[in-house]
Amino acid sequence: MIVIDAKNLILGRFATHVAKQALLGEEVRVINCEKAIVSGRKATTIKETQQSANRGNPVKGPFIPKMADRYVRRVIRGMLPYKQVKGAQAYKRVLCYVGEPEEFKGKAESLEAASFKKLPNLKFVTVGEMLQNI
């Protein structure tokens, strides 16, 4: 089982890594989902998220989660072929958590390839801040 700490990691970059590991058959757990980073200007990112959350029909969707762990899992789902059997099974192997559960203390690893230090500027917003404004 792989435990990834999403604190200060770029959401899209670590989500691709998680999706690949799940497709390879690994059980993946993501902790501290509310501290993951989305790059871009804060106001623009929040506005785009609000527009996507308010789009569509409340009965038919699309349904955009407003909780950080479910939002991150939805982003990971977008990188999987979840309508095929292998993608659906991989999606079941991915679990996301807000905060750090007791069972994963000290077991989490971070990904250097997805670090926020790779951003060319310091314009970003965390998933938690972004979802508070929906």
BELSULRA-V923635 format. One record per backbone hydrogen bond with DSSP energy under -0.5 kcal/mol. NH is the residue of the N-H (numbers start at 1). CO is the residue of the C=O. Records with the same first field share a line. If there is no record, write none. Layout:
NH: CO  CO
This chain:
2: 27
4: 2  29
5: 109
6: 4  31
8: 35
9: 6
10: 114
11: 37
14: 10
15: 11
16: 12
17: 13
18: 14
19: 15
20: 16
21: 17
22: 18
23: 19
24: 20
25: 22
26: 21
28: 26  93
29: 2
30: 95
31: 4  29
32: 99
33: 97
35: 32
36: 33
37: 9
38: 125
40: 123
45: 41
46: 42
47: 43
48: 44
49: 45
50: 46
51: 47
52: 48
53: 49
54: 50
55: 51
57: 61
61: 57
64: 62
65: 63
71: 67
72: 68
73: 69
74: 70
75: 71
76: 72
77: 73
78: 74
79: 76
80: 77
82: 77  80
84: 81
87: 81
88: 84
89: 85
90: 86
91: 87
92: 88
93: 89  90
94: 91
95: 28  93
97: 30
99: 97
101: 99
104: 101
105: 102
107: 104
108: 104
109: 3
112: 110
114: 111
115: 112
116: 8
118: 115
119: 116
124: 122
125: 38
127: 36
128: 34
130: 126
131: 127
132: 128
133: 129  130
134: 131
